[in-house]
Amino acid sequence: MIIVSAVAELERNLMERGRAGLRRARLEGRVLGRKPIAIDRVGLQRDRARGVSLAQLAKAYKISRTTSKER
């Protein structure tokens, strides 16, 4: 039981250090995360209104089917 609690405490400390590092990066003004993709929304909506399928839109615009559905 002592070993399990020691491992849990170590893991908790690692998570806290990770959060502290992210907080510090934000305070320093660093941009975190993935860059947003540029989508031609007008063209996407126009093509969708014309009846182009979601799968075809996804392939043409190089986005996922769910992304093409959201726009």
All heavy atoms as TSV, in Angstrom:
chain	resi	resn	atom	element	x	y	z
A	1	MET	N	N	0.814	-1.181	0.000
A	1	MET	CA	C	0.000	0.000	0.000
A	1	MET	C	C	0.872	1.265	0.000
A	1	MET	O	O	0.497	2.262	-0.600
A	1	MET	CB	C	-0.929	-0.042	1.228
A	1	MET	CG	C	-2.026	0.947	1.145
A	1	MET	SD	S	-3.114	0.523	-0.212
A	1	MET	CE	C	-4.603	1.150	0.366
A	2	ILE	N	N	1.996	1.204	0.656
A	2	ILE	CA	C	2.888	2.356	0.731
A	2	ILE	C	C	3.434	2.689	-0.655
A	2	ILE	O	O	3.549	3.859	-1.023
A	2	ILE	CB	C	4.032	2.091	1.730
A	2	ILE	CG1	C	3.460	1.982	3.146
A	2	ILE	CG2	C	5.073	3.197	1.658
A	2	ILE	CD1	C	4.473	1.569	4.179
A	3	ILE	N	N	3.738	1.675	-1.442
A	3	ILE	CA	C	4.285	1.890	-2.784
A	3	ILE	C	C	3.248	2.570	-3.667
A	3	ILE	O	O	3.564	3.496	-4.416
A	3	ILE	CB	C	4.751	0.555	-3.403
A	3	ILE	CG1	C	5.924	-0.007	-2.592
A	3	ILE	CG2	C	5.124	0.733	-4.853
A	3	ILE	CD1	C	6.351	-1.385	-3.006
A	4	VAL	N	N	2.006	2.140	-3.572
A	4	VAL	CA	C	0.942	2.728	-4.384
A	4	VAL	C	C	0.765	4.199	-4.046
A	4	VAL	O	O	0.642	5.049	-4.933
A	4	VAL	CB	C	-0.386	1.953	-4.186
A	4	VAL	CG1	C	-1.533	2.653	-4.900
A	4	VAL	CG2	C	-0.246	0.533	-4.670
A	5	SER	N	N	0.774	4.534	-2.778
A	5	SER	CA	C	0.611	5.936	-2.375
A	5	SER	C	C	1.816	6.775	-2.801
A	5	SER	O	O	1.667	7.939	-3.177
A	5	SER	CB	C	0.363	6.057	-0.880
A	5	SER	OG	O	1.485	5.583	-0.157
A	6	ALA	N	N	2.995	6.198	-2.791
A	6	ALA	CA	C	4.192	6.925	-3.223
A	6	ALA	C	C	4.129	7.220	-4.724
A	6	ALA	O	O	4.472	8.323	-5.169
A	6	ALA	CB	C	5.446	6.135	-2.884
A	7	VAL	N	N	3.682	6.249	-5.500
A	7	VAL	CA	C	3.555	6.448	-6.943
A	7	VAL	C	C	2.484	7.497	-7.237
A	7	VAL	O	O	2.659	8.364	-8.101
A	7	VAL	CB	C	3.231	5.108	-7.654
A	7	VAL	CG1	C	2.863	5.335	-9.104
A	7	VAL	CG2	C	4.403	4.163	-7.533
A	8	ALA	N	N	1.369	7.457	-6.513
A	8	ALA	CA	C	0.301	8.437	-6.702
A	8	ALA	C	C	0.794	9.841	-6.372
A	8	ALA	O	O	0.482	10.806	-7.077
A	8	ALA	CB	C	-0.889	8.073	-5.827
A	9	GLU	N	N	1.569	9.968	-5.307
A	9	GLU	CA	C	2.104	11.280	-4.931
A	9	GLU	C	C	3.080	11.795	-5.988
A	9	GLU	O	O	3.053	12.984	-6.351
A	9	GLU	CB	C	2.810	11.178	-3.579
A	9	GLU	CG	C	3.321	12.511	-3.073
A	9	GLU	CD	C	3.986	12.402	-1.710
A	9	GLU	OE1	O	3.949	11.316	-1.102
A	9	GLU	OE2	O	4.552	13.411	-1.262
A	10	LEU	N	N	3.908	10.925	-6.515
A	10	LEU	CA	C	4.852	11.311	-7.569
A	10	LEU	C	C	4.099	11.795	-8.804
A	10	LEU	O	O	4.434	12.822	-9.389
A	10	LEU	CB	C	5.754	10.125	-7.934
A	10	LEU	CG	C	6.688	10.327	-9.119
A	10	LEU	CD1	C	7.732	11.396	-8.800
A	10	LEU	CD2	C	7.350	9.022	-9.497
A	11	GLU	N	N	3.062	11.061	-9.181
A	11	GLU	CA	C	2.272	11.435	-10.349
A	11	GLU	C	C	1.579	12.781	-10.134
A	11	GLU	O	O	1.527	13.623	-11.023
A	11	GLU	CB	C	1.237	10.349	-10.627
A	11	GLU	CG	C	0.556	10.497	-11.957
A	11	GLU	CD	C	-0.287	9.283	-12.290
A	11	GLU	OE1	O	0.014	8.187	-11.791
A	11	GLU	OE2	O	-1.247	9.460	-13.051
A	12	ARG	N	N	1.056	13.003	-8.961
A	12	ARG	CA	C	0.405	14.277	-8.636
A	12	ARG	C	C	1.397	15.434	-8.725
A	12	ARG	O	O	1.096	16.495	-9.262
A	12	ARG	CB	C	-0.212	14.195	-7.242
A	12	ARG	CG	C	-1.101	15.360	-6.897
A	12	ARG	CD	C	-1.815	15.175	-5.560
A	12	ARG	NE	N	-1.002	14.466	-4.589
A	12	ARG	CZ	C	-1.322	13.295	-4.012
A	12	ARG	NH1	N	-2.407	12.711	-4.271
A	12	ARG	NH2	N	-0.525	12.709	-3.144
A	13	ASN	N	N	2.609	15.216	-8.236
A	13	ASN	CA	C	3.635	16.257	-8.318
A	13	ASN	C	C	4.004	16.566	-9.765
A	13	ASN	O	O	4.214	17.722	-10.125
A	13	ASN	CB	C	4.886	15.838	-7.537
A	13	ASN	CG	C	4.670	15.868	-6.045
A	13	ASN	OD1	O	3.784	16.562	-5.550
A	13	ASN	ND2	N	5.455	15.097	-5.324
A	14	LEU	N	N	4.080	15.523	-10.598
A	14	LEU	CA	C	4.392	15.740	-12.012
A	14	LEU	C	C	3.288	16.543	-12.702
A	14	LEU	O	O	3.566	17.419	-13.526
A	14	LEU	CB	C	4.593	14.400	-12.717
A	14	LEU	CG	C	5.864	13.635	-12.349
A	14	LEU	CD1	C	5.871	12.262	-13.000
A	14	LEU	CD2	C	7.095	14.421	-12.756
A	15	MET	N	N	2.041	16.254	-12.382
A	15	MET	CA	C	0.928	16.996	-12.980
A	15	MET	C	C	0.966	18.467	-12.549
A	15	MET	O	O	0.729	19.365	-13.360
A	15	MET	CB	C	-0.411	16.369	-12.594
A	15	MET	CG	C	-0.674	15.053	-13.302
A	15	MET	SD	S	-2.327	14.401	-13.094
A	15	MET	CE	C	-2.442	14.176	-11.337
A	16	GLU	N	N	1.277	18.706	-11.284
A	16	GLU	CA	C	1.363	20.084	-10.791
A	16	GLU	C	C	2.490	20.841	-11.492
A	16	GLU	O	O	2.324	22.006	-11.851
A	16	GLU	CB	C	1.588	20.087	-9.281
A	16	GLU	CG	C	0.378	19.670	-8.483
A	16	GLU	CD	C	0.662	19.552	-7.000
A	16	GLU	OE1	O	1.745	20.004	-6.554
A	16	GLU	OE2	O	-0.192	19.011	-6.292
A	17	ARG	N	N	3.620	20.173	-11.703
A	17	ARG	CA	C	4.730	20.814	-12.406
A	17	ARG	C	C	4.354	21.132	-13.845
A	17	ARG	O	O	4.721	22.170	-14.392
A	17	ARG	CB	C	5.967	19.914	-12.378
A	17	ARG	CG	C	6.628	19.868	-11.014
A	17	ARG	CD	C	7.852	19.006	-11.008
A	17	ARG	NE	N	8.821	19.458	-11.999
A	17	ARG	CZ	C	9.835	18.731	-12.432
A	17	ARG	NH1	N	10.016	17.514	-11.979
A	17	ARG	NH2	N	10.674	19.216	-13.320
A	18	GLY	N	N	3.613	20.237	-14.479
A	18	GLY	CA	C	3.158	20.469	-15.844
A	18	GLY	C	C	2.235	21.669	-15.932
A	18	GLY	O	O	2.367	22.530	-16.806
A	19	ARG	N	N	1.283	21.741	-15.005
A	19	ARG	CA	C	0.367	22.889	-14.975
A	19	ARG	C	C	1.117	24.187	-14.713
A	19	ARG	O	O	0.815	25.224	-15.301
A	19	ARG	CB	C	-0.691	22.683	-13.895
A	19	ARG	CG	C	-1.790	21.758	-14.315
A	19	ARG	CD	C	-2.953	21.816	-13.329
A	19	ARG	NE	N	-3.542	20.493	-13.251
A	19	ARG	CZ	C	-3.459	19.675	-12.200
A	19	ARG	NH1	N	-2.868	20.063	-11.103
A	19	ARG	NH2	N	-4.008	18.487	-12.240
A	20	ALA	N	N	2.100	24.139	-13.820
A	20	ALA	CA	C	2.886	25.331	-13.523
A	20	ALA	C	C	3.668	25.785	-14.759
A	20	ALA	O	O	3.769	26.983	-15.034
A	20	ALA	CB	C	3.847	25.063	-12.365
A	21	GLY	N	N	4.189	24.830	-15.509
A	21	GLY	CA	C	4.915	25.175	-16.726
A	21	GLY	C	C	4.012	25.813	-17.765
A	21	GLY	O	O	4.393	26.785	-18.426
A	22	LEU	N	N	2.801	25.284	-17.935
A	22	LEU	CA	C	1.848	25.885	-18.864
A	22	LEU	C	C	1.452	27.290	-18.412
A	22	LEU	O	O	1.343	28.212	-19.219
A	22	LEU	CB	C	0.605	25.003	-18.989
A	22	LEU	CG	C	0.785	23.686	-19.727
A	22	LEU	CD1	C	-0.458	22.829	-19.607
A	22	LEU	CD2	C	1.127	23.943	-21.177
A	23	ARG	N	N	1.216	27.446	-17.126
A	23	ARG	CA	C	0.851	28.764	-16.577
A	23	ARG	C	C	1.971	29.771	-16.826
A	23	ARG	O	O	1.734	30.901	-17.252
A	23	ARG	CB	C	0.554	28.626	-15.087
A	23	ARG	CG	C	-0.043	29.837	-14.447
A	23	ARG	CD	C	-0.502	29.608	-12.998
A	23	ARG	NE	N	0.278	28.632	-12.246
A	23	ARG	CZ	C	-0.187	27.441	-11.854
A	23	ARG	NH1	N	-1.401	27.061	-12.152
A	23	ARG	NH2	N	0.578	26.626	-11.151
A	24	ARG	N	N	3.206	29.341	-16.601
A	24	ARG	CA	C	4.350	30.227	-16.815
A	24	ARG	C	C	4.473	30.618	-18.287
A	24	ARG	O	O	4.730	31.773	-18.624
A	24	ARG	CB	C	5.636	29.541	-16.361
A	24	ARG	CG	C	6.856	30.382	-16.561
A	24	ARG	CD	C	8.086	29.688	-16.067
A	24	ARG	NE	N	9.257	30.486	-16.379
A	24	ARG	CZ	C	10.478	30.027	-16.378
A	24	ARG	NH1	N	10.718	28.787	-16.049
A	24	ARG	NH2	N	11.489	30.812	-16.672
A	25	ALA	N	N	4.287	29.644	-19.178
A	25	ALA	CA	C	4.370	29.927	-20.610
A	25	ALA	C	C	3.313	30.947	-21.023
A	25	ALA	O	O	3.585	31.861	-21.801
A	25	ALA	CB	C	4.201	28.638	-21.409
A	26	ARG	N	N	2.093	30.808	-20.502
A	26	ARG	CA	C	1.028	31.774	-20.824
A	26	ARG	C	C	1.379	33.159	-20.308
A	26	ARG	O	O	1.140	34.159	-20.991
A	26	ARG	CB	C	-0.292	31.310	-20.221
A	26	ARG	CG	C	-0.907	30.170	-20.961
A	26	ARG	CD	C	-2.313	29.857	-20.439
A	26	ARG	NE	N	-2.759	28.592	-20.963
A	26	ARG	CZ	C	-2.822	27.454	-20.259
A	26	ARG	NH1	N	-2.495	27.449	-18.986
A	26	ARG	NH2	N	-3.223	26.349	-20.826
A	27	LEU	N	N	1.928	33.222	-19.100
A	27	LEU	CA	C	2.303	34.523	-18.530
A	27	LEU	C	C	3.415	35.190	-19.340
A	27	LEU	O	O	3.471	36.411	-19.431
A	27	LEU	CB	C	2.752	34.358	-17.075
A	27	LEU	CG	C	1.638	34.062	-16.078
A	27	LEU	CD1	C	2.225	33.745	-14.699
A	27	LEU	CD2	C	0.670	35.222	-15.987
A	28	GLU	N	N	4.283	34.374	-19.932
A	28	GLU	CA	C	5.355	34.910	-20.768
A	28	GLU	C	C	4.871	35.276	-22.167
A	28	GLU	O	O	5.633	35.774	-22.976
A	28	GLU	CB	C	6.497	33.887	-20.865
A	28	GLU	CG	C	7.251	33.700	-19.565
A	28	GLU	CD	C	8.301	32.618	-19.648
A	28	GLU	OE1	O	8.414	31.949	-20.705
A	28	GLU	OE2	O	9.016	32.427	-18.650
A	29	GLY	N	N	3.597	34.992	-22.444
A	29	GLY	CA	C	3.023	35.380	-23.726
A	29	GLY	C	C	3.199	34.370	-24.839
A	29	GLY	O	O	2.949	34.689	-26.004
A	30	ARG	N	N	3.601	33.175	-24.506
A	30	ARG	CA	C	3.761	32.151	-25.540
A	30	ARG	C	C	2.395	31.652	-25.997
A	30	ARG	O	O	1.471	31.518	-25.203
A	30	ARG	CB	C	4.567	30.973	-25.007
A	30	ARG	CG	C	5.996	31.340	-24.714
A	30	ARG	CD	C	6.802	30.116	-24.387
A	30	ARG	NE	N	8.107	30.519	-23.896
A	30	ARG	CZ	C	8.787	29.845	-22.993
A	30	ARG	NH1	N	8.315	28.722	-22.510
A	30	ARG	NH2	N	9.957	30.280	-22.595
A	31	VAL	N	N	2.292	31.373	-27.265
A	31	VAL	CA	C	1.058	30.840	-27.816
A	31	VAL	C	C	1.121	29.321	-27.724
A	31	VAL	O	O	2.050	28.702	-28.232
A	31	VAL	CB	C	0.873	31.290	-29.285
A	31	VAL	CG1	C	-0.403	30.714	-29.858
A	31	VAL	CG2	C	0.870	32.800	-29.374
A	32	LEU	N	N	0.127	28.745	-27.086
A	32	LEU	CA	C	0.105	27.303	-26.885
A	32	LEU	C	C	-0.928	26.669	-27.798
A	32	LEU	O	O	-1.909	27.290	-28.189
A	32	LEU	CB	C	-0.245	26.985	-25.431
A	32	LEU	CG	C	0.693	27.569	-24.377
A	32	LEU	CD1	C	0.152	27.298	-22.988
A	32	LEU	CD2	C	2.080	26.999	-24.518
A	33	GLY	N	N	-0.711	25.440	-28.138
A	33	GLY	CA	C	-1.685	24.687	-28.913
A	33	GLY	C	C	-1.390	24.699	-30.393
A	33	GLY	O	O	-0.436	25.310	-30.879
A	34	ARG	N	N	-2.254	24.032	-31.088
A	34	ARG	CA	C	-2.115	23.876	-32.526
A	34	ARG	C	C	-2.601	25.126	-33.247
A	34	ARG	O	O	-3.550	25.782	-32.809
A	34	ARG	CB	C	-2.953	22.671	-32.950
A	34	ARG	CG	C	-2.818	22.280	-34.371
A	34	ARG	CD	C	-3.610	21.020	-34.611
A	34	ARG	NE	N	-3.506	20.647	-36.004
A	34	ARG	CZ	C	-3.968	19.540	-36.503
A	34	ARG	NH1	N	-4.577	18.669	-35.705
A	34	ARG	NH2	N	-3.858	19.266	-37.764
A	35	LYS	N	N	-1.965	25.454	-34.364
A	35	LYS	CA	C	-2.375	26.601	-35.153
A	35	LYS	C	C	-3.719	26.300	-35.802
A	35	LYS	O	O	-3.945	25.188	-36.289
A	35	LYS	CB	C	-1.357	26.913	-36.245
A	35	LYS	CG	C	-0.040	27.399	-35.719
A	35	LYS	CD	C	0.913	27.704	-36.856
A	35	LYS	CE	C	2.247	28.160	-36.313
A	35	LYS	NZ	N	3.205	28.415	-37.390
A	36	PRO	N	N	-4.623	27.282	-35.826
A	36	PRO	CA	C	-5.909	27.037	-36.477
A	36	PRO	C	C	-5.746	26.912	-37.991
A	36	PRO	O	O	-4.875	27.543	-38.582
A	36	PRO	CB	C	-6.734	28.274	-36.123
A	36	PRO	CG	C	-5.763	29.313	-35.712
A	36	PRO	CD	C	-4.535	28.603	-35.224
A	37	ILE	N	N	-6.583	26.088	-38.598
A	37	ILE	CA	C	-6.502	25.904	-40.040
A	37	ILE	C	C	-7.298	26.999	-40.741
A	37	ILE	O	O	-8.301	27.480	-40.223
A	37	ILE	CB	C	-7.006	24.513	-40.474
A	37	ILE	CG1	C	-8.448	24.286	-40.025
A	37	ILE	CG2	C	-6.112	23.425	-39.958
A	37	ILE	CD1	C	-9.079	23.033	-40.553
A	38	ALA	N	N	-6.837	27.387	-41.900
A	38	ALA	CA	C	-7.530	28.403	-42.692
A	38	ALA	C	C	-8.522	27.694	-43.607
A	38	ALA	O	O	-8.144	26.829	-44.390
A	38	ALA	CB	C	-6.524	29.206	-43.503
A	39	ILE	N	N	-9.774	28.055	-43.480
A	39	ILE	CA	C	-10.830	27.424	-44.268
A	39	ILE	C	C	-11.554	28.503	-45.068
A	39	ILE	O	O	-11.890	29.562	-44.537
A	39	ILE	CB	C	-11.850	26.707	-43.361
A	39	ILE	CG1	C	-11.170	25.641	-42.521
A	39	ILE	CG2	C	-12.974	26.093	-44.183
A	39	ILE	CD1	C	-12.075	25.012	-41.491
A	40	ASP	N	N	-11.797	28.220	-46.329
A	40	ASP	CA	C	-12.604	29.108	-47.168
A	40	ASP	C	C	-14.069	28.834	-46.828
A	40	ASP	O	O	-14.734	28.007	-47.445
A	40	ASP	CB	C	-12.330	28.832	-48.650
A	40	ASP	CG	C	-13.183	29.682	-49.573
A	40	ASP	OD1	O	-13.775	30.671	-49.104
A	40	ASP	OD2	O	-13.250	29.340	-50.772
A	41	ARG	N	N	-14.569	29.522	-45.809
A	41	ARG	CA	C	-15.916	29.245	-45.309
A	41	ARG	C	C	-17.003	29.602	-46.319
A	41	ARG	O	O	-17.996	28.903	-46.435
A	41	ARG	CB	C	-16.146	29.994	-44.005
A	41	ARG	CG	C	-15.281	29.476	-42.903
A	41	ARG	CD	C	-15.513	30.188	-41.619
A	41	ARG	NE	N	-14.548	29.711	-40.642
A	41	ARG	CZ	C	-14.639	29.923	-39.371
A	41	ARG	NH1	N	-15.625	30.622	-38.885
A	41	ARG	NH2	N	-13.729	29.450	-38.557
A	42	VAL	N	N	-16.791	30.692	-47.042
A	42	VAL	CA	C	-17.787	31.101	-48.035
A	42	VAL	C	C	-17.899	30.032	-49.122
A	42	VAL	O	O	-18.996	29.612	-49.483
A	42	VAL	CB	C	-17.424	32.477	-48.642
A	42	VAL	CG1	C	-18.372	32.839	-49.762
A	42	VAL	CG2	C	-17.414	33.544	-47.563
A	43	GLY	N	N	-16.766	29.570	-49.618
A	43	GLY	CA	C	-16.768	28.532	-50.638
A	43	GLY	C	C	-17.338	27.228	-50.116
A	43	GLY	O	O	-18.070	26.527	-50.823
A	44	LEU	N	N	-17.016	26.911	-48.873
A	44	LEU	CA	C	-17.520	25.688	-48.259
A	44	LEU	C	C	-19.040	25.726	-48.148
A	44	LEU	O	O	-19.725	24.776	-48.525
A	44	LEU	CB	C	-16.887	25.511	-46.878
A	44	LEU	CG	C	-17.211	24.244	-46.108
A	44	LEU	CD1	C	-16.625	23.042	-46.814
A	44	LEU	CD2	C	-16.680	24.342	-44.700
A	45	GLN	N	N	-19.585	26.839	-47.667
A	45	GLN	CA	C	-21.036	26.970	-47.540
A	45	GLN	C	C	-21.712	26.982	-48.912
A	45	GLN	O	O	-22.792	26.406	-49.087
A	45	GLN	CB	C	-21.379	28.235	-46.759
A	45	GLN	CG	C	-21.001	28.140	-45.299
A	45	GLN	CD	C	-21.139	29.460	-44.559
A	45	GLN	OE1	O	-21.269	30.508	-45.171
A	45	GLN	NE2	N	-21.105	29.386	-43.236
A	46	ARG	N	N	-21.076	27.615	-49.880
A	46	ARG	CA	C	-21.630	27.656	-51.237
A	46	ARG	C	C	-21.715	26.246	-51.816
A	46	ARG	O	O	-22.746	25.841	-52.352
A	46	ARG	CB	C	-20.767	28.553	-52.130
A	46	ARG	CG	C	-21.266	28.683	-53.566
A	46	ARG	CD	C	-20.287	29.419	-54.452
A	46	ARG	NE	N	-19.021	28.675	-54.516
A	46	ARG	CZ	C	-17.829	29.180	-54.177
A	46	ARG	NH1	N	-17.729	30.437	-53.770
A	46	ARG	NH2	N	-16.741	28.446	-54.264
A	47	ASP	N	N	-20.619	25.491	-51.675
A	47	ASP	CA	C	-20.596	24.130	-52.202
A	47	ASP	C	C	-21.591	23.237	-51.468
A	47	ASP	O	O	-22.239	22.383	-52.077
A	47	ASP	CB	C	-19.193	23.535	-52.116
A	47	ASP	CG	C	-18.223	24.203	-53.069
A	47	ASP	OD1	O	-18.682	24.889	-53.997
A	47	ASP	OD2	O	-17.000	24.032	-52.876
A	48	ARG	N	N	-21.722	23.421	-50.169
A	48	ARG	CA	C	-22.678	22.619	-49.390
A	48	ARG	C	C	-24.108	22.932	-49.832
A	48	ARG	O	O	-24.944	22.032	-49.938
A	48	ARG	CB	C	-22.496	22.900	-47.897
A	48	ARG	CG	C	-23.357	22.039	-47.025
A	48	ARG	CD	C	-22.980	20.591	-47.158
A	48	ARG	NE	N	-23.836	19.794	-46.299
A	48	ARG	CZ	C	-24.314	18.617	-46.627
A	48	ARG	NH1	N	-23.994	18.078	-47.773
A	48	ARG	NH2	N	-25.094	17.956	-45.820
A	49	ALA	N	N	-24.393	24.216	-50.096
A	49	ALA	CA	C	-25.724	24.600	-50.563
A	49	ALA	C	C	-26.026	23.998	-51.938
A	49	ALA	O	O	-27.189	23.745	-52.263
A	49	ALA	CB	C	-25.842	26.123	-50.611
A	50	ARG	N	N	-24.996	23.772	-52.719
A	50	ARG	CA	C	-25.170	23.159	-54.045
A	50	ARG	C	C	-25.404	21.653	-53.953
A	50	ARG	O	O	-25.690	21.015	-54.952
A	50	ARG	CB	C	-23.938	23.416	-54.911
A	50	ARG	CG	C	-23.802	24.848	-55.339
A	50	ARG	CD	C	-22.577	25.024	-56.199
A	50	ARG	NE	N	-22.415	26.427	-56.573
A	50	ARG	CZ	C	-21.307	26.930	-57.065
A	50	ARG	NH1	N	-20.253	26.160	-57.255
A	50	ARG	NH2	N	-21.235	28.199	-57.362
A	51	GLY	N	N	-25.250	21.106	-52.768
A	51	GLY	CA	C	-25.535	19.691	-52.593
A	51	GLY	C	C	-24.326	18.785	-52.608
A	51	GLY	O	O	-24.472	17.564	-52.704
A	52	VAL	N	N	-23.131	19.354	-52.507
A	52	VAL	CA	C	-21.915	18.535	-52.460
A	52	VAL	C	C	-21.895	17.787	-51.125
A	52	VAL	O	O	-22.203	18.361	-50.081
A	52	VAL	CB	C	-20.650	19.419	-52.615
A	52	VAL	CG1	C	-19.390	18.581	-52.538
A	52	VAL	CG2	C	-20.709	20.211	-53.907
A	53	SER	N	N	-21.552	16.508	-51.159
A	53	SER	CA	C	-21.562	15.697	-49.936
A	53	SER	C	C	-20.455	16.131	-48.977
A	53	SER	O	O	-19.458	16.735	-49.385
A	53	SER	CB	C	-21.394	14.219	-50.277
A	53	SER	OG	O	-20.067	13.951	-50.657
A	54	LEU	N	N	-20.650	15.781	-47.717
A	54	LEU	CA	C	-19.657	16.121	-46.698
A	54	LEU	C	C	-18.319	15.448	-46.975
A	54	LEU	O	O	-17.263	16.037	-46.759
A	54	LEU	CB	C	-20.166	15.743	-45.307
A	54	LEU	CG	C	-21.374	16.519	-44.797
A	54	LEU	CD1	C	-21.821	15.970	-43.446
A	54	LEU	CD2	C	-21.065	17.994	-44.692
A	55	ALA	N	N	-18.361	14.224	-47.446
A	55	ALA	CA	C	-17.120	13.506	-47.748
A	55	ALA	C	C	-16.354	14.200	-48.879
A	55	ALA	O	O	-15.127	14.336	-48.817
A	55	ALA	CB	C	-17.421	12.060	-48.122
A	56	GLN	N	N	-17.065	14.644	-49.900
A	56	GLN	CA	C	-16.416	15.348	-51.011
A	56	GLN	C	C	-15.861	16.699	-50.556
A	56	GLN	O	O	-14.769	17.094	-50.970
A	56	GLN	CB	C	-17.404	15.537	-52.160
A	56	GLN	CG	C	-17.773	14.255	-52.854
A	56	GLN	CD	C	-18.915	14.442	-53.840
A	56	GLN	OE1	O	-19.745	15.325	-53.664
A	56	GLN	NE2	N	-18.948	13.602	-54.866
A	57	LEU	N	N	-16.632	17.394	-49.720
A	57	LEU	CA	C	-16.152	18.675	-49.188
A	57	LEU	C	C	-14.887	18.477	-48.361
A	57	LEU	O	O	-13.931	19.246	-48.468
A	57	LEU	CB	C	-17.226	19.340	-48.325
A	57	LEU	CG	C	-18.415	19.947	-49.040
A	57	LEU	CD1	C	-19.463	20.390	-48.044
A	57	LEU	CD2	C	-17.987	21.093	-49.924
A	58	ALA	N	N	-14.911	17.456	-47.514
A	58	ALA	CA	C	-13.759	17.182	-46.660
A	58	ALA	C	C	-12.513	16.913	-47.491
A	58	ALA	O	O	-11.428	17.407	-47.179
A	58	ALA	CB	C	-14.070	16.002	-45.738
A	59	LYS	N	N	-12.672	16.164	-48.545
A	59	LYS	CA	C	-11.528	15.840	-49.405
A	59	LYS	C	C	-11.057	17.085	-50.164
A	59	LYS	O	O	-9.864	17.352	-50.252
A	59	LYS	CB	C	-11.910	14.736	-50.392
A	59	LYS	CG	C	-10.746	14.225	-51.201
A	59	LYS	CD	C	-11.163	13.076	-52.098
A	59	LYS	CE	C	-11.059	11.788	-51.311
A	59	LYS	NZ	N	-11.239	10.592	-52.151
A	60	ALA	N	N	-11.986	17.874	-50.681
A	60	ALA	CA	C	-11.628	19.050	-51.476
A	60	ALA	C	C	-10.957	20.135	-50.631
A	60	ALA	O	O	-10.007	20.771	-51.073
A	60	ALA	CB	C	-12.871	19.620	-52.152
A	61	TYR	N	N	-11.456	20.336	-49.408
A	61	TYR	CA	C	-10.935	21.398	-48.551
A	61	TYR	C	C	-9.868	20.900	-47.571
A	61	TYR	O	O	-9.362	21.673	-46.761
A	61	TYR	CB	C	-12.076	22.064	-47.789
A	61	TYR	CG	C	-12.944	22.935	-48.675
A	61	TYR	CD1	C	-14.051	22.415	-49.342
A	61	TYR	CD2	C	-12.650	24.271	-48.860
A	61	TYR	CE1	C	-14.843	23.206	-50.154
A	61	TYR	CE2	C	-13.433	25.078	-49.664
A	61	TYR	CZ	C	-14.527	24.536	-50.312
A	61	TYR	OH	O	-15.293	25.331	-51.118
A	62	LYS	N	N	-9.584	19.598	-47.624
A	62	LYS	CA	C	-8.573	18.970	-46.749
A	62	LYS	C	C	-8.882	19.212	-45.271
A	62	LYS	O	O	-8.042	19.675	-44.489
A	62	LYS	CB	C	-7.164	19.463	-47.091
A	62	LYS	CG	C	-6.733	19.057	-48.471
A	62	LYS	CD	C	-5.318	19.481	-48.753
A	62	LYS	CE	C	-4.924	18.918	-50.094
A	62	LYS	NZ	N	-4.579	19.855	-51.067
A	63	ILE	N	N	-10.140	18.917	-44.917
A	63	ILE	CA	C	-10.594	19.015	-43.531
A	63	ILE	C	C	-11.366	17.746	-43.219
A	63	ILE	O	O	-11.662	16.944	-44.097
A	63	ILE	CB	C	-11.491	20.267	-43.314
A	63	ILE	CG1	C	-12.658	20.254	-44.295
A	63	ILE	CG2	C	-10.682	21.542	-43.438
A	63	ILE	CD1	C	-13.632	21.389	-44.101
A	64	SER	N	N	-11.710	17.568	-41.943
A	64	SER	CA	C	-12.477	16.376	-41.582
A	64	SER	C	C	-13.944	16.562	-41.939
A	64	SER	O	O	-14.420	17.690	-42.137
A	64	SER	CB	C	-12.354	16.104	-40.078
A	64	SER	OG	O	-13.033	17.098	-39.350
A	65	ARG	N	N	-14.666	15.457	-42.000
A	65	ARG	CA	C	-16.095	15.541	-42.316
A	65	ARG	C	C	-16.841	16.311	-41.237
A	65	ARG	O	O	-17.766	17.071	-41.546
A	65	ARG	CB	C	-16.683	14.135	-42.442
A	65	ARG	CG	C	-16.228	13.438	-43.709
A	65	ARG	CD	C	-16.815	12.042	-43.834
A	65	ARG	NE	N	-18.257	12.125	-43.852
A	65	ARG	CZ	C	-19.063	11.219	-43.315
A	65	ARG	NH1	N	-18.552	10.164	-42.693
A	65	ARG	NH2	N	-20.361	11.333	-43.379
A	66	THR	N	N	-16.471	16.134	-39.984
A	66	THR	CA	C	-17.169	16.847	-38.912
A	66	THR	C	C	-16.895	18.344	-38.987
A	66	THR	O	O	-17.762	19.143	-38.667
A	66	THR	CB	C	-16.781	16.308	-37.535
A	66	THR	OG1	O	-15.374	16.351	-37.382
A	66	THR	CG2	C	-17.265	14.888	-37.357
A	67	THR	N	N	-15.695	18.731	-39.398
A	67	THR	CA	C	-15.398	20.157	-39.555
A	67	THR	C	C	-16.236	20.745	-40.690
A	67	THR	O	O	-16.760	21.841	-40.568
A	67	THR	CB	C	-13.897	20.382	-39.848
A	67	THR	OG1	O	-13.140	19.836	-38.779
A	67	THR	CG2	C	-13.583	21.846	-39.994
A	68	SER	N	N	-16.393	20.000	-41.769
A	68	SER	CA	C	-17.176	20.502	-42.883
A	68	SER	C	C	-18.648	20.607	-42.507
A	68	SER	O	O	-19.376	21.412	-43.047
A	68	SER	CB	C	-16.988	19.632	-44.117
A	68	SER	OG	O	-17.406	18.313	-43.872
A	69	LYS	N	N	-19.082	19.807	-41.548
A	69	LYS	CA	C	-20.470	19.846	-41.094
A	69	LYS	C	C	-20.701	21.076	-40.201
A	69	LYS	O	O	-21.774	21.654	-40.215
A	69	LYS	CB	C	-20.776	18.581	-40.295
A	69	LYS	CG	C	-22.246	18.366	-40.041
A	69	LYS	CD	C	-22.522	17.163	-39.153
A	69	LYS	CE	C	-21.789	15.918	-39.566
A	69	LYS	NZ	N	-22.127	14.762	-38.723
A	70	GLU	N	N	-19.688	21.463	-39.408
A	70	GLU	CA	C	-19.826	22.564	-38.450
A	70	GLU	C	C	-19.939	23.910	-39.147
A	70	GLU	O	O	-20.539	24.818	-38.646
A	70	GLU	CB	C	-18.633	22.602	-37.509
A	70	GLU	CG	C	-18.555	21.427	-36.588
A	70	GLU	CD	C	-17.269	21.418	-35.788
A	70	GLU	OE1	O	-16.491	22.377	-35.895
A	70	GLU	OE2	O	-17.034	20.451	-35.074
A	71	ARG	N	N	-19.289	24.076	-40.240
A	71	ARG	CA	C	-19.181	25.396	-40.861
A	71	ARG	C	C	-20.403	25.742	-41.574
A	71	ARG	O	O	-21.105	25.694	-42.235
A	71	ARG	CB	C	-17.970	25.465	-41.785
A	71	ARG	CG	C	-16.696	25.014	-41.136
A	71	ARG	CD	C	-16.271	25.928	-40.054
A	71	ARG	NE	N	-15.095	25.346	-39.398
A	71	ARG	CZ	C	-14.636	25.747	-38.276
A	71	ARG	NH1	N	-15.177	26.704	-37.629
A	71	ARG	NH2	N	-13.584	25.191	-37.736
